[in-house]
């Protein structure tokens, strides 16, 4: 099986990277790449597929040994920078740049991957810029970001940008069905409700609790009729996001701690010697930062789901024949579309967008969610009152 087989909906981008890995065309390979695309489009998956092809001896299809090492992030010629923080620190980039100067140890290239390259501030980006300007002859940089506009112009001018598109629901459903072994109906619903976000579709298809949390979120939004409902609803949405974030991070935290203790020679269940506590403190700090980011991501997933709800409503109000994202709620969506106007629905969507901006700017999530739901209630109430006059 080729390393490209687990990618979906990106035939043009795959062709570009396959040609570069094959090296048959002199102009196809460059030493600095930027992969852009919306969340869930598969930026990181494509970056690591390309890395595998570059690190596989003799075949751009990716040999099994290299694939396993890249998947485990243990290949000696692969260095990955990903962050659990809101920003990538300048110290992390300096360390990465220093390691990029080494020659490859067993492969054709030394590959440097930066996930979420948009999380670098300008000062940090300038450290990376120097490495991109004069890379060693066998070092390849692969950066991932939502958009090239998220990086400073001087970096954009030194990379070859490959833009990904949003894969179709059918493409994502087929990937989930084949890769995760779920039935076709579950895969289609997960892909549709995830709005073609591959990672989220996988989670919805394979995790019943994640599906239940999403359903509760939408039912809650549909049931908000008053300001008091909005306040209580905001608190519950925050609880749902917290439960979702905890489910994602809890298992990983336990595995990391167990691995760290094992590397320090501490038996499971044994008391940690005082002399080793400082060595675990950094791990615990990183896990706390990850928990904070995971909670924010969970809140944002809820807001994206709510946007899909009101998107369906406005499609019904305008008589569009576009397929509903939340098809299973069609009856409730029909009732909501009948008792409000397209203007009120668009105002609700604007309120969700404002809430996302406020949370991104460090406004307390509970306050942002309360303001969002309250605004939705007031706009809807005004329309209903106007319709009865």
C-alpha positions in Angstrom: 0.0 0.0 0.0 1.4 3.4 -1.0 1.9 6.1 1.6 -0.6 8.3 -0.3 -3.4 5.8 0.0 -4.7 7.1 3.3 -5.2 10.6 1.9 -8.4 11.7 0.4 -9.8 14.5 -1.8 -6.4 16.0 -2.6 -5.4 14.4 -5.9 -3.7 17.6 -7.3 -1.6 18.1 -4.2 -0.6 14.5 -4.0 0.6 14.6 -7.6 2.8 17.6 -6.8 4.4 15.9 -3.8 4.7 12.5 -5.5 6.6 14.1 -8.4 8.9 15.9 -6.0 9.6 12.7 -4.1 10.4 10.9 -7.3 12.8 13.6 -8.3 12.3 12.9 -12.0 11.5 16.5 -12.9 14.3 19.0 -12.1 11.9 21.8 -11.2 9.5 19.7 -9.1 11.6 19.6 -5.9 12.4 22.5 -3.6 13.7 22.6 -0.1 11.0 24.7 1.6 7.3 23.9 1.4 4.1 25.3 2.9 0.9 23.2 3.0 -2.2 25.3 3.6 -5.9 24.4 3.9 -8.9 24.6 6.2 -9.0 22.6 9.5 -9.5 19.0 8.8 -8.4 19.1 5.2 -5.4 16.8 6.0 -2.4 19.2 6.1 -0.4 17.3 8.6 -1.3 13.9 7.1 0.0 15.1 3.7 3.1 16.6 5.3 4.0 13.3 6.9 3.1 11.3 3.8 5.6 13.5 1.9 8.2 13.1 4.6 7.8 9.3 4.5 8.3 9.4 0.7 11.4 11.5 1.1 12.8 9.3 3.8 12.1 5.9 2.1 15.1 4.5 0.3 14.5 3.9 -3.4 10.7 4.4 -3.5 8.5 7.5 -3.4 5.6 5.2 -2.4 7.0 4.9 1.1 8.5 1.6 2.4 7.1 0.0 5.5 10.0 0.6 7.9 10.1 4.3 7.1 6.3 4.6 7.5 6.4 3.0 10.9 9.2 5.3 12.1 7.5 8.4 10.7 4.2 7.4 12.3 6.0 6.9 15.7 8.0 10.1 15.1 11.2 8.1 15.7 12.9 8.3 12.3 16.5 9.7 12.9 16.2 12.1 9.9 12.8 13.5 10.9 12.3 16.4 13.3 8.8 17.6 14.1 7.7 20.8 15.9 4.2 20.8 17.2 2.9 22.7 20.2 0.3 22.4 22.9 0.7 26.1 23.6 -1.1 29.0 22.0 2.1 30.0 20.3 5.3 28.3 19.3 8.2 29.8 21.3 11.4 31.3 19.9 13.4 28.7 21.9 11.7 25.8 20.2 12.4 27.3 16.8 16.0 28.0 17.6 16.5 24.3 18.7 14.8 23.2 15.5 16.9 25.4 13.3 20.1 24.1 15.0 19.1 20.5 14.3 18.3 21.3 10.7 22.0 21.9 10.0 22.9 18.2 10.6 23.4 15.9 7.6 20.9 13.0 7.2 22.1 9.9 8.9 20.4 7.1 6.9 18.2 8.7 4.2 18.4 11.1 1.2 17.1 14.1 3.2 16.7 15.5 6.6 13.1 16.5 7.0 11.8 19.3 9.3 8.1 19.5 9.8 6.4 22.4 11.6 2.7 21.9 12.4 0.6 25.0 13.1 3.3 27.3 11.7 0.7 30.1 12.0 1.4 30.0 15.8 4.7 31.8 15.4 4.9 35.5 16.2 7.0 37.7 13.9 10.1 37.6 16.1 10.0 33.8 16.1 9.3 33.7 12.4 12.4 35.7 11.7 14.5 33.0 13.4 13.1 30.4 11.0 13.5 32.8 8.0 17.3 32.6 8.3 17.2 28.8 8.0 14.9 29.0 5.0 17.1 31.5 3.2 20.2 29.2 3.3 19.1 25.6 4.0 21.7 22.8 3.8 21.5 21.0 0.5 19.8 17.9 1.9 17.4 19.5 4.4 13.7 19.9 3.5 11.3 22.1 5.4 7.6 21.4 5.4 5.4 24.0 7.1 1.6 23.6 7.7 -0.8 26.5 8.3 -4.5 27.3 7.5 -3.5 30.0 5.1 -0.3 31.5 3.6 -1.6 34.9 5.0 -1.0 33.5 8.5 2.8 33.7 7.9 5.0 36.8 7.4 5.6 37.9 3.7 9.3 37.1 3.8 8.6 33.4 4.7 5.8 33.2 2.1 8.3 34.3 -0.5 10.8 31.5 0.3 8.4 28.5 0.3 6.5 26.7 -2.4 2.8 26.8 -1.3 0.5 23.8 -2.0 -3.1 24.6 -1.2 -5.5 21.9 -0.1 -9.3 22.0 -0.7 -12.1 20.9 1.6 -12.7 17.2 0.7 -16.2 16.1 -0.2 -18.4 14.4 2.3 -18.4 11.3 0.1 -14.6 11.2 0.0 -14.3 11.6 3.8 -17.0 9.0 4.4 -15.2 6.5 2.1 -11.9 7.1 3.9 -13.5 6.6 7.3 -15.4 3.5 6.2 -12.3 1.9 4.8 -9.8 3.0 7.4 -11.8 2.7 10.6 -14.0 -0.2 9.6 -17.4 1.4 10.3 -20.5 0.9 8.3 -21.3 3.1 5.4 -24.3 4.9 7.1 -22.2 5.8 10.2 -19.3 7.0 8.1 -21.6 9.2 5.9 -23.3 10.8 8.9 -20.0 11.4 10.7 -18.4 13.0 7.6 -21.5 15.1 7.0 -21.8 16.3 10.6 -18.0 17.0 10.8 -18.4 19.1 7.6 -15.6 17.1 5.9 -13.2 17.6 8.8 -11.3 14.3 8.6 -10.2 14.2 12.3 -13.6 15.1 13.6 -15.3 12.7 11.3 -13.1 9.9 12.6 -14.0 10.8 16.2 -17.7 11.0 15.6 -17.7 7.7 13.7 -15.8 5.8 16.4 -16.8 7.5 19.7 -20.4 7.2 20.8 -19.9 9.7 23.6 -18.6 12.3 21.2 -21.8 11.8 19.1 -24.0 12.1 22.2 -22.3 15.4 23.2 -22.8 16.8 19.8 -26.5 15.9 19.8 -27.0 17.5 23.2 -25.3 20.7 22.0 -27.8 21.1 19.1 -30.8 20.1 21.2 -29.8 22.6 23.8 -29.5 25.4 21.3 -32.9 24.6 19.8 -34.5 24.7 23.3 -33.3 28.1 24.3 -36.3 30.4 24.5 -35.4 33.0 27.2 -32.5 34.9 28.8 -32.5 32.5 31.7 -32.3 29.6 29.3 -29.4 31.3 27.6 -27.5 31.6 30.9 -28.1 28.0 31.9 -27.4 26.9 28.4 -24.0 28.6 28.3 -23.0 26.9 31.5 -24.0 23.5 30.1 -22.2 24.2 26.8 -19.0 24.9 28.8 -19.5 21.6 30.7 -19.9 19.7 27.5 -16.7 21.3 26.0 -14.9 20.4 29.2 -16.0 16.8 29.1 -15.0 16.5 25.5 -11.6 18.1 26.2 -11.0 15.8 29.2 -11.9 12.7 27.1 -9.3 13.7 24.5 -6.5 14.5 26.9 -7.0 12.2 29.8 -5.8 9.0 28.2 -2.8 10.7 26.5 -1.7 12.3 29.8 -1.7 8.9 31.5 0.3 7.3 28.8 2.8 10.1 28.8 3.2 10.0 32.6 3.6 6.2 32.5 6.3 6.5 29.8 8.1 9.2 31.7 8.2 7.2 34.9 9.4 4.1 33.0 12.2 6.1 31.5 13.2 7.3 35.0 13.2 3.7 36.3 10.2 4.1 38.6 8.0 1.1 38.9 4.2 1.5 38.4 2.5 2.5 41.7 5.8 3.3 43.4 6.4 6.5 45.2 8.3 9.1 43.1 11.6 10.0 44.8 11.9 13.8 45.6 15.1 14.0 43.4 13.0 13.1 40.3 10.0 15.3 40.9 11.5 18.2 39.1 11.9 16.1 36.0 8.1 15.4 35.9 7.1 19.0 36.6 7.8 20.1 33.0 5.6 17.3 31.7 2.8 18.3 34.1 3.1 21.9 33.0 2.9 21.0 29.4 -0.2 18.8 30.1 -1.9 21.7 31.8 -1.2 23.9 28.8 -2.6 21.2 26.5 -5.7 20.9 28.6 -6.3 24.7 28.3 -5.9 24.5 24.5 -8.0 21.4 24.3 -10.8 23.2 26.2 -10.7 26.1 23.8 -10.7 23.7 20.8 -13.7 21.9 22.4 -15.6 25.2 22.7 -14.8 26.1 19.1 -16.1 22.7 17.9 -19.4 23.4 19.7 -19.6 26.8 18.0 -18.9 25.3 14.6 -21.6 22.7 15.2 -24.0 25.6 16.1 -23.1 27.4 12.9 -24.0 24.2 11.0 -27.4 24.3 12.7 -28.2 27.8 11.7 -26.8 27.3 8.3 -29.4 24.5 7.8 -32.1 26.9 9.1 -31.3 29.7 6.7 -31.0 27.2 3.8 -34.6 26.1 4.5 -35.8 29.7 4.9 -34.3 30.6 1.5 -35.7 27.5 -0.2 -32.3 26.2 -1.1 -31.9 22.7 -2.3 -28.5 22.3 -0.5 -28.2 19.2 1.6 -28.7 19.6 5.3 -25.7 19.0 7.6 -28.0 18.0 10.4 -30.5 15.9 8.5 -31.6 13.9 11.5 -33.1 17.1 13.0 -35.0 18.1 9.9 -38.4 18.4 11.7 -37.1 20.7 14.4 -35.2 22.8 11.8 -38.3 23.2 9.8 -40.2 24.4 12.8 -37.5 26.9 13.7 -37.2 28.2 10.1 -41.0 28.8 10.0 -41.1 30.9 13.2 -38.1 33.2 12.5 -36.8 35.1 9.6 -33.6 34.7 7.5 -32.4 38.0 9.1 -32.7 36.6 12.6 -30.9 33.4 11.6 -28.0 35.4 10.1 -27.9 37.5 13.2 -27.5 34.3 15.3 -24.7 33.2 13.0 -23.0 36.6 13.5 -23.3 36.2 17.3 -21.5 32.9 17.0 -18.7 34.4 15.0 -18.4 37.2 17.6 -18.2 34.6 20.4 -15.4 32.8 18.6 -13.5 36.1 18.2 -14.0 37.0 21.8 -12.8 33.6 23.1 -9.8 33.8 20.8 -9.1 37.2 22.4 -9.1 35.6 25.9 -12.6 36.7 27.0 -14.0 34.3 29.6 -15.7 31.6 27.6 -18.8 31.5 29.9 -19.4 35.2 29.3 -18.9 34.9 25.5 -21.3 32.0 25.3 -23.9 33.7 27.5 -23.7 36.8 25.3 -24.0 34.7 22.2 -27.1 32.8 23.3 -28.8 35.9 24.8 -28.3 37.7 21.5 -29.9 34.8 19.6 -32.9 34.8 22.0 -33.4 38.6 21.6 -33.2 38.5 17.8 -35.6 35.6 17.6 -38.0 37.2 20.1 -38.1 40.4 18.2 -38.9 38.6 15.0 -41.7 36.5 16.6 -43.2 39.7 18.1 -43.0 41.5 14.8 -44.7 38.6 13.0 -47.8 38.8 15.3 -48.5 42.4 14.8 
